């Protein structure tokens, strides 16, 4: 559906190192890298979650760095790119065609980077939806929450709302830091119970944050076991685990290759 998060991609200079790390931390099955510079598929508990792109030396020389990015589905990628540019966003990589559809890398007007894609499902799977992001938020290894940190939350809500049909769905006060504003997919909310269309949230820039960015929270079975695995396998925890509404715990970290990532899960102990 237009406006859904349908894929997540890790850009990393060390595919083998990232594969070993995330298989221990999240429990993913990550396939062998194919092609040049190399792309591997990431599988969660109930299907594909995303891919892992190996950054070549040339890519890094041109500014590419270890990073997680999300893909948002659009009905017409050319129309989407025109709309994004008209609103003050940027096209960082033009529309590119692959067997799975057409995609482009873009930035919103405040500078947060993401992909847009018009997918092309395989024959016989035209009605099948991506489970990379789980609206039910209970699938282990799948994304459960998408969080945008931005210097202008009001402008961001307007930008994404007009292009993808996302709407504000309540908020939570964070004291002097401002409001944490929840996002829902309007079309999914209109056909299901309240809250089932929840995508994530928009929040103001935090002190010390390097810049506007999306964080994608992947669900783990045991947040404390994930923390221990991060520390045991060369990563670093930068925040958490912190209890969040609903009883789960969230955590932010940096993998051994330098990509910032986010996790959410229950506390078993």
N, C-alpha and C positions, 0 to 999 in steps of 0.2 A: 504493500500500500504506500502511496505517496506520503512522505514524511516519516516513514519508519526507519530506524537504524537497522541495517541489514548485514553489516560486515564490519569487522575490526581488523586493523593491520598493524603489525609491529615492524618498524624499520630498525634493523640492527646490523652492525658490522661483523658480528660473530654469530652465525646461525647455530653452530654446534653448541656454543656456550649458552645461548638463549634457550635452545631446545632443552638442554640439561637442567637449566634453572627452572623454567616454567613447568616442566613435567613434574618436578619435585614440589613446587610451591602451589600450583593450581590443580595439578593432576591431569593436564592436557595430554593428548596424544598428538604429537607434531610429526608430520611426515618428512620424508627426505626432500631437500631443496632441489627443484628442477629448473632447467633453463639457465640463462645468463642474464643478470648476475645471480639469480636463484630465488625461487619462491616455494614456500612450503605451506601446507594446509594445517590448520589448528582445529582439533576436534574436541568438543566438550562431551558431557554425558549423554546428550540427545541429538547430536549432529554437529555440523560444521559451525564454528564460531568466527573464524577469520583466517588470515594468512600471515606469513612471516617473510618479509622482503629483505634479502641480503644487500646491504649498502656496499657498492663497489668503491674503490679508491677515488674514481672519477666523481661519483655522486657526492662523496664527502668533501672533495675539493670544491664542489659547487655549493656547499653549504648544507647538504643533507646531514642529519644527525639522528641518533637513536630516539625513537618517538613512537607513541601509540596514536593512531588516528581512526576515527569512525567514518562509516559510509552511510549517507542518508539517501533513501530511494526517492527518485523524482520520475514523474510520468514522461517528461520531455526534457532531456538534458540541455538542449540548445536554448529552450525557453527559460530554463532555470538559470543558466549562466548569464543570459541577458538580464534577467531580473536581479540577480546578485550584483552585477556590475552597476545597474541602474540605482541600486540602493546604497552604493558606496563600498561594496565588497570588491574583492579582487579574484581574478582567475590566475592561479599560480601554475597550473599545468592544464593545457587545453584538453578538450574532450578527446579521449582515446578509445578506440574500439578493440575489444577482445572478444573471444567466443562467448563470454558470460554477459556481455552488454557493453555500454559506453559509460565511461566515468571521467571525472575531472577533479583536480585538487583546487580548492578555493579557500578564501579567508573571508570572514565576516567583516563588517565595517570597523570593528574594534581590533581585528587582527587574529582572532582565533581560527585555526586551520582545521579543515575537515574535507571529506570527499562528498561529491554527489554522484549518483549513478542511476542510469536507467537499465535495470537488469534484464537479461534475456534468459529465462528459465530453459532448462533442457527439454526436449520434446517429451510430452506426456506428463510434465510437472508444472504446467503453466499456472495452476491454481495453488501451488505449494508455497507457503510463506517461510521466510527465513526465521530460524530460531536463534540467530546470533545474539539478539536481544530478546530476553524473556519478559513479557509484560507481567507474567505471574511471579517473576523474580525468585523462583525456587529451583531452577535448573542449575546443577553444579557445573561450573566451568563456563557458563554462559553469562553474558553481561546482564546485570540487574539494575543498573542505574547509570545515567549519563549526566554529568555535572559540568556546567559552564561557569568559569570564573572570568569576569569581565569588568572593565572600569565603568561601564554604563549599562547596568541591568535593564533599565527601561527601554533603551534603544535596542538592546539585544532581543528583548521580548517582542518588540514590534517587528524587527527584521525576520526572526524565525517564524513568528506567527503568520506574517503575510506570505511567506514562501512555502511553509511546510504544514500550516494548519495547527500549530501548537498554541495552546492557551495556558494562561496562568491558572493554577488550581490550588489556591491557598498559599500561605507563607508562614514562616517561623522567624521570630525575632532572634537576632544574634547579638543583642546589646549594641555597643558602640560600633560594631562591625557592619551593622545594617540588617537587611532581611535576606533570608534564604527562601527563594520563591519557587514553588513547585510547578512543574511543566507536565501537561497532559496533551495527548493527541486528540484533538476535538472529534475527529471522525470515529475513533475507537470508543470514546466516551459516550457518543450518541447511540451506539449500538450495544453497549454493555453497561454493567453496573458502575457506579461512581468509583473512581480510583483505578479501575482496571486498565485505563488508557494512560496511566502515569509513565512518563519517559524519564524524568529526572528533575533537575533544578538548575536555577540560575542564581549566582551569588556574586557579591562585590569582590574586587581584588583584595587579597589578604596581604598584610605587611610582609615584605620580603619576597613575594611571588615574582617570578621572572617576567611574566607577561600573560595576556589573555590566553586561555587554553581550555579545551575539553578534557575532562577526566572520565574514564570509563571503568566502572566498578564491576569486576568479575567475581562471581560467587564461588566461595570455597566451602567445603564441608565443615571445617573447624578452623576458626580464625587464629587461635593460639598455635595450632600445629603449623599453619601457614607462616606465622611470624617466626617460629623457630626454624622453618625451612629456609626462609629468606636469609636469616642471619647465618645459617650453617652453609649456605651455598653461594656466598659472595655478594649478596644483595645488602641493602640497608633500609631499615624502617625510618621514615621521616615524620610520621604522625600516626598515633594510635597503637593498638586498637581502641576505638572510642565507641561507646554505646550510642545507638541512634534510635529514633522512634520506631517501635515495633519489636524491639528486643535484640536485633542484630547488632553487630559491631563492624565498623569500617576502619580501613587502614590504608595509608599511602606509603609507597616505597620507591626505591630506585634499583633497577636490576644491575647485574655486574657490568653490562655494556653501557649503562648511563641513561636508559629510558625510564622515565617516571611512570609508575603504574598504580592502580588502585584495586583494592579487594573489599569484599563484604561477606560476612558469614556469621554463623552462630558460634557461641562459646559453649564448648562441650563440658568443660571442667566445672 
